[in-house]
Amino acid sequence: MSLTSNLHLLLPEFLLAGLAFVIFSADLLLAEGRKHWLAWISVLGLIGLTVLSLLLLWDRDELMYGGLFHVDAYSLFFKTFFMVLGIVVILSSIDFVKARFTSQGEYYAIILMAILAMNIMSASGELLTAYIALELMSFSFYIMVAYLRGNPLSNEAGIKYILIGAFSSAFLLFGISIVYTTTLETRFVDIAGFLANANDISPALWVGLGMMLVGLGFKMAAVPFHMWAPDVYQGAPLPITAYLAVGSKAAAFALVLRMFSEAFAPAIDDWRILIAVLAVATMSVGNLAAMVQHNVKRLLAYSSIGQVGYLLVGIAALSHLASNGIMLHIVGYAFTSMAVFVGVITFFNMTGKEEIKDMAGLADSHPFLAASIAIGLFSLAGLPFFAGFATKFYLFNAAANEDMLWLAGIAVLNSLFSLYYYLNVIRQMYIEPKPEPADEEQVIEEEGRVVTLSQRPSLLLTGVLAAMVLGTIFVGVFPFPIVEAIEAATTALAIVG
């Protein structure tokens, strides 16, 4: 088969890149008052690409370019997930961007480039392909984090993120080089074959894998490689904080799950305990540090670090059931976290504030907004009837089935700890009195730009928020349709053992 005979299977990626360049170009041509159209063009384009991907790639299972790129149910699941998430992020950004940014087209185009990178990460079957995709995603986020150019916190966040990101990329690339010099392979399936047939594995291979874990740990914000996350989350524009918390984590685990399943599973007994210890440290530090936070973005940063720990439980307990649990938790976490973030974005658009104490009395003035944030927080804590309970139950049960009941117990205990700081936010909204209306400003100045605050939640954000809340409840009460889709996806994920 020639290299171009199945090139049409990459049509969604080509069109997504083309859509990004169209948005870049249109930003130069449209008048300032019409640049918000670019958001809707991006949304319509992503909807079309989602439909095209499902029609074109359904039931396809092919390896392209000698195994560098997978076209299968697993990659299709995550492509659909990333494009739908991109739609939600763009819709959540429209009011925020219109009020605060001049280069609106660049913002939406960079989001599209990040989606392209995430799609390639989920389909990568080779280390260097995965590395290039990961770097494309990282560079997109470097730019978006520092997009508030007049904001010192945003500038600081961008500098910290790019410096630590470059440092972690060096570790990752150096680890890949050591793995290659040991195995003479970079394709996942070939590395698995080497591990399965090797009688005596060189210690250099474990050094290389360890360095790769350091690099990936920085990208995922796993402890002790998490130090950048709180400052970056606080300084980034709010919609990008949401995208970092959900999109970058999901893409990283889409890559890590395929890599460990298809490349390193034959040596699982050698690295399982290392991942388990990393999971315990990550969820414990994330949840304990969140208890003392006063800024809602920093609190959610540490909360997302805790969620990384739960997902690492699934990697440590690697199996088909654990793979299903990881993917289900990613979906549930996306609905849940976006419900909270869209609520916080809505609150910020109305007040320009992001401290937890500023949310006092929100339930009295905006009961639906407060209820939506509360539902999201209860779900993050893992309470019944919400997505977090169903997904954590599935994930922790997978760990228990792999004789890691102790790890599942620590994860359950951490979920209980997390309820403390989530309830602190809910207490502010429902118990603390609302400040006097005289303290509220309708017009504020941000970085030399006059921003008019919204009087009430916009209809668009209310609709997005309602959809995220319904998704959170749906996954918690009736997750079976999503579980079936995930099980179909993981059949393409060969867990080599």
Beta strands, then each sheet from edge to edge (+ up, - down):
strand 1: 62-64
strand 2: 69-71
strand 3: 443-446
strand 4: 449-452
sheet 1: 1+ 2-
sheet 2: 3+ 4-
end
